[in-house]
């Protein structure tokens, strides 16, 4: 994409972030928990705990996606520590903190929320957000140089994934207890748009268009409300990225790409040598790194990965 095209199609980045160790955040959550003991469980905590990896997410965007115009961090009255330091203000001049209240304007009765899906549903309501934006989780990282055309082609989002059957149409899954995870909420999104199968996306950054959400939710406000009203994850919800993806597919306003260009770790049970090999040898041709639940990594592996990220994104 030329500089002229970049001017016509500015691209922003958006990241959700929460500091789960913040005592004020924990206190805010307690009145809404049915089982207060769950606050200390690993399965529950890993959705909120962090190891400051967001700094590397942002550093990776600044280094490998210099075309990004603004970086918006969506938080609940919190700010990552590294942004509070005076010496970092120039480096992070593209970065802005956006409070939950700004994107829930007019729907404040549903705050506070401790659920990423309502927040993702409201991303398009960020003040002054560009039409074209890329949604990152705070455990997504760019690890090699990217171009605008890695995310949008002629202004249309590039969707990385593959088609899969609904669980109800897979014989052996009919006898299993239904899951309520990443795949199931994508299926819910596909059903909303009228599909009989679904385009399954993985843990890569998500190119999105603000107008896609604006148009759909203007005509389907109850769908919007039903997805933002849950304080915690609910099996009836859909993933907004999946909704946007299936709308774009239905309207033929996207480009489908099977090559994820992704390196992804979802657990940390292998020997340290395996992670060293993957990170240092198998990263060629990869643009993205996903590190799910990095807070659960053993100390030695965590230390190595964070050092690797620091070096890679500095």
C-alpha positions, 0 to 999 in steps of 0.5 A, spaced: 500 500 500 502 506 498 503 512 502 497 515 498 493 509 500 495 509 507 493 517 508 486 515 505 485 509 509 488 510 516 488 504 520 488 504 528 489 498 533 485 496 539 487 492 545 483 490 551 487 490 558 485 489 565 490 488 571 487 483 575 492 484 581 489 490 582 485 490 589 480 495 587 478 491 581 477 485 585 473 488 590 469 491 584 468 484 582 466 481 588 458 483 589 457 480 582 460 473 583 455 467 585 461 463 588 466 468 591 471 462 592 472 462 584 476 469 585 482 465 587 482 459 582 487 458 576 481 457 571 478 464 573 484 468 575 488 466 568 482 471 564 484 477 568 491 476 571 497 478 566 505 479 567 505 486 563 505 482 556 501 488 554 508 492 553 511 487 548 504 487 544 504 495 544 512 495 542 511 490 537 506 494 534 510 500 534 516 496 531 513 492 526 506 496 524 509 503 524 503 505 519 498 504 525 495 511 526 493 510 533 493 505 539 487 505 543 487 501 550 480 499 553 481 499 560 476 500 567 479 506 570 486 502 570 493 504 566 499 499 565 505 501 569 510 503 563 505 508 561 505 512 567 513 513 566 515 520 564 520 517 560 516 513 556 511 519 553 514 520 547 515 513 545 508 511 546 505 518 543 500 514 539 497 510 545 491 512 548 487 510 554 479 509 553 475 507 559 469 502 559 465 508 560 466 511 554 464 505 549 458 504 554 456 511 553 448 510 553 448 503 556 452 505 563 447 500 566 451 494 564 457 496 567 461 494 570 463 488 566 468 483 567 467 479 560 471 481 554 465 479 549 461 486 551 467 490 551 469 487 544 461 488 542 463 496 543 469 497 540 466 500 534 464 506 539 471 508 541 471 516 540 475 518 533 476 510 531 478 509 524 474 506 519 479 500 519 482 498 525 485 491 528 483 488 534 489 485 538 488 481 545 494 483 550 497 476 548 498 477 541 504 480 538 507 482 531 514 478 530 516 480 523 515 486 519 508 487 517 504 492 511 497 494 511 496 489 506 497 484 511 490 486 514 486 489 509 486 489 501 483 494 497 480 496 504 477 490 505 479 485 511 483 479 510 480 474 514 485 468 516 482 461 518 478 455 515 471 453 514 468 448 519 462 444 521 457 446 527 458 441 533 451 439 532 453 436 525 459 432 527 457 425 529 462 424 535 460 431 538 453 429 539 454 425 545 459 430 548 457 435 553 456 442 549 462 446 550 462 454 551 469 456 549 472 460 543 469 455 537 462 455 540 461 463 540 464 463 533 458 458 531 453 463 535 456 468 531 455 464 524 448 462 526 446 470 527 448 471 520 444 465 517 450 460 516 450 453 516 457 452 518 462 457 520 469 460 518 473 459 524 479 464 526 485 463 530 489 467 535 491 472 530 490 480 530 483 481 527 482 486 521 475 490 522 471 495 519 467 500 524 461 501 519 460 493 519 458 494 526 455 500 526 450 498 520 448 491 523 447 494 530 443 499 528 438 494 525 439 489 531 439 493 537 437 487 541 442 483 539 447 488 541 444 489 548 443 481 549 451 481 548 453 486 552 448 485 558 452 479 561 457 481 567 461 474 566 461 469 560 455 466 558 454 461 553 448 465 549 453 470 547 457 471 540 464 473 539 463 480 535 469 479 531 466 472 528 460 476 527 463 481 523 467 476 519 461 472 517 457 479 515 463 480 511 463 473 508 456 474 506 457 481 503 463 478 499 467 484 502 473 480 505 479 476 503 479 469 506 486 466 507 488 459 510 495 461 511 495 464 519 502 466 519 501 464 526 506 461 532 501 459 538 502 457 544 496 455 549 500 451 554 507 451 557 508 444 559 514 442 554 521 443 556 524 450 555 529 447 549 522 446 545 520 453 546 527 456 544 527 452 538 520 454 536 521 462 537 528 462 534 528 457 528 521 456 526 519 463 526 521 464 519 514 466 515 510 468 521 507 475 522 504 473 529 505 470 536 500 468 540 501 466 548 495 464 551 495 464 559 502 466 559 501 467 567 501 460 568 507 458 565 513 455 569 518 461 572 524 458 567 519 458 561 516 465 563 523 468 564 525 466 557 519 468 553 519 475 556 526 476 555 525 474 548 519 478 547 523 484 550 529 483 545 524 482 539 520 488 540 525 493 542 
